[in-house]
């Protein structure tokens, strides 16, 4: 597929990508436009597979207490540390019986694969994480390629997610909340099937039964980020290949 930075999103979302709550927050705030994936333990031997071009983001709890992450966490930027600290208290934990609201959807606008971990540093202007932290996350299965995904994030109107916090939304607005079910949603897998569908509307659309969303960045700002990201890749000297989506 070709890259598109338009704020118009017309699709039905029925899957979610599991991602650190702090990364979801960075995408939703516009601080970050790219993620790096290798796949989870339950994704199979070939690693990460991009299963959808538009999907929800399922925030997971970041636990920076593993030995391999100790130095990497210390090397985080101030903005990354703030995101981690904030998400530690705000990201629901299904292991504790907490429901997880779906608050952000994302549209893939670019995707590439590479075996060179130098891509983390080459694209440092497009994410808030230290090379050390991302490298520690991506260290397993060194033979598995790194998938680089550019995302246009959109925040779902609070009326659709209010049910998670106990605040009633509009009577005819369904709450987009996942109940705590570790069998369905737990484990080291990248993708989960949602028990509902999200018919995504652009923010400016006339009400038509869809889910209202707001882009993290304006069209112009996101377009500029995309140009800079592609220039950084081209100038990096890294061997990479485009990925269909």
C-alpha positions in Angstrom: 0.0 0.0 0.0 1.1 3.6 -0.4 1.6 6.0 2.4 -1.2 8.4 3.2 -1.1 11.2 5.7 -4.6 12.4 5.3 -6.7 12.8 8.4 -9.5 11.0 6.7 -9.8 7.4 8.0 -12.6 5.3 6.7 -12.4 1.7 8.1 -13.7 -0.8 10.6 -11.2 -1.9 13.2 -11.6 -5.3 14.8 -8.1 -6.1 16.0 -5.7 -4.5 18.4 -1.9 -4.5 18.6 -0.5 -4.9 22.1 2.1 -2.2 22.9 3.6 -0.7 26.0 1.2 1.8 27.5 4.0 4.4 27.4 4.5 3.9 23.7 0.7 4.3 23.2 0.8 7.5 25.1 3.8 8.8 23.0 1.9 8.0 19.8 -1.3 9.6 21.0 0.5 12.8 22.0 2.3 13.0 18.7 5.7 12.7 20.3 6.3 9.4 18.4 5.3 8.3 14.9 7.2 5.0 14.6 7.4 1.7 16.4 9.8 -1.2 16.2 8.6 -4.8 16.5 10.0 -8.3 16.4 7.0 -10.2 17.6 6.1 -12.0 20.8 6.8 -15.5 22.0 3.4 -16.7 20.7 3.8 -15.1 17.3 5.6 -18.0 15.8 9.2 -18.5 14.5 9.0 -16.0 11.7 8.5 -13.1 14.1 6.2 -10.1 13.8 3.5 -10.0 11.1 1.7 -6.9 10.2 -1.9 -8.2 10.2 -3.8 -5.0 9.5 -3.3 -1.6 8.1 -5.6 0.1 10.6 -6.0 -1.2 14.2 -6.6 -0.3 17.8 -3.7 -0.1 20.3 -4.0 -2.3 23.4 -1.8 -0.7 26.2 0.2 -3.1 28.2 2.1 -2.5 31.5 5.8 -1.8 31.1 7.9 -3.5 33.7 11.4 -1.9 33.6 12.7 -4.1 36.4 14.2 -6.9 34.5 17.9 -7.1 34.8 18.6 -6.6 31.1 16.5 -3.4 31.2 18.2 -1.8 34.2 20.9 0.2 32.4 18.6 0.8 29.4 16.0 2.4 31.7 18.6 4.7 33.2 19.5 5.9 29.8 16.0 7.0 28.9 15.3 10.6 27.8 13.4 12.8 30.2 10.3 12.7 28.0 10.5 8.9 27.8 10.9 8.6 31.6 7.9 10.9 32.2 5.8 8.7 29.8 6.9 5.5 31.6 6.3 7.0 35.0 2.8 8.2 34.0 1.9 5.0 32.3 3.0 2.9 35.2 0.1 4.3 37.3 -2.4 4.8 34.5 -2.1 1.7 32.3 -4.6 -1.0 33.4 -3.1 -4.4 34.3 -5.3 -7.4 33.3 -3.1 -9.6 35.6 -4.6 -7.6 38.4 -8.2 -8.0 37.1 -8.4 -4.6 35.6 -10.3 -3.9 32.4 -8.5 -2.2 29.5 -10.1 0.7 27.6 -9.3 1.0 23.9 -8.5 4.7 23.5 -6.3 5.0 20.4 -6.4 3.7 16.9 -3.6 3.8 14.4 -3.2 3.8 10.6 -0.1 2.3 9.0 1.4 4.9 6.7 4.8 3.2 6.1 6.5 -0.1 6.9 9.9 -1.5 6.4 12.0 -4.5 7.6 15.7 -4.5 8.4 18.2 -6.7 10.3 20.3 -3.7 11.4 19.7 -2.5 14.9 21.3 0.8 13.9 17.8 1.8 12.6 16.9 2.6 16.3 19.5 5.4 16.3 18.9 6.4 12.7 15.2 7.1 13.5 15.8 8.6 17.0 14.1 11.8 15.9 10.8 9.9 15.5 10.5 8.1 18.8 11.3 9.1 22.4 13.2 5.9 23.6 16.9 5.4 24.1 18.7 3.1 21.8 19.7 1.0 24.9 16.1 0.5 26.0 14.8 -0.5 22.5 17.9 -2.7 21.9 17.2 -4.6 25.1 13.6 -5.1 24.0 14.6 -6.3 20.5 17.7 -8.3 21.6 15.9 -11.7 21.5 16.2 -13.8 18.3 18.9 -11.7 16.6 18.2 -13.5 13.3 14.6 -12.2 13.3 14.2 -9.0 11.3 13.1 -5.7 12.9 9.8 -4.4 11.5 9.7 -0.6 11.4 6.2 0.8 11.3 5.1 4.5 10.8 1.8 5.1 12.5 -0.8 7.9 12.3 -2.4 7.7 15.7 -5.9 9.0 16.5 -7.4 9.3 20.0 -11.0 8.0 20.4 -13.6 10.3 21.8 -13.8 10.0 25.5 -17.5 9.2 25.3 -16.6 5.8 23.9 -14.1 4.9 26.6 -15.7 6.5 29.7 -17.2 3.2 30.8 -13.8 2.0 31.9 -13.5 4.8 34.4 -17.1 4.4 35.6 -18.1 7.7 34.1 -21.2 7.3 32.0 -21.0 8.3 28.4 -23.9 8.9 26.1 -26.6 6.4 26.5 -26.3 5.2 22.9 -22.4 5.2 22.9 -20.9 1.7 23.5 -17.9 1.7 25.8 -14.8 0.3 24.0 -13.4 -1.7 26.9 -11.9 -5.1 27.1 -12.8 -7.1 30.2 -10.0 -8.7 32.2 -9.6 -12.1 30.4 -6.0 -13.4 30.3 -7.0 -16.4 28.2 -8.2 -14.2 25.4 -5.9 -11.2 25.8 -2.9 -12.3 27.9 0.4 -13.8 26.9 3.3 -12.7 24.6 1.3 -12.3 21.4 1.2 -9.1 19.3 -2.4 -9.2 18.1 -5.7 -9.8 19.8 -9.2 -10.0 18.3 -11.5 -7.4 19.7 -15.0 -8.4 20.9 -16.4 -5.4 19.1 -15.9 -3.5 15.9 -14.9 0.2 15.8 -16.3 2.1 12.8 -13.8 5.0 12.7 -14.9 8.4 11.6 -12.7 11.4 11.1 -13.2 14.1 13.8 -14.8 16.6 11.4 -17.4 14.1 10.0 -21.1 14.5 10.5 -22.4 12.2 13.2 -23.3 8.9 11.5 -22.9 6.2 14.2 -19.2 5.9 13.8 -16.5 6.5 16.5 -15.2 10.0 16.5 -11.4 10.3 16.6 -8.9 13.1 16.8 -5.5 12.8 15.1 -2.4 13.2 17.3 -0.8 15.5 14.6 -2.3 17.8 12.0 -2.0 16.7 8.3 0.8 19.1 7.7 2.8 18.1 10.8 2.4 14.4 10.1 3.4 14.9 6.5 6.5 16.7 7.5 7.4 13.9 10.0 6.9 11.4 7.2 9.3 13.2 4.8 11.9 13.5 7.5 11.6 9.8 8.5 12.1 8.6 4.9 15.0 10.9 4.5 16.6 9.6 7.7 16.2 6.0 6.4 17.6 6.8 3.0 20.6 8.6 4.5 21.3 6.0 7.2 23.3 3.5 5.1 21.1 0.8 6.6 19.9 -2.1 4.4 16.2 -2.2 4.6 13.2 -3.2 2.4 9.7 -1.8 2.2 6.9 -4.0 3.6 3.5 -4.3 2.0 0.6 -3.4 4.3 
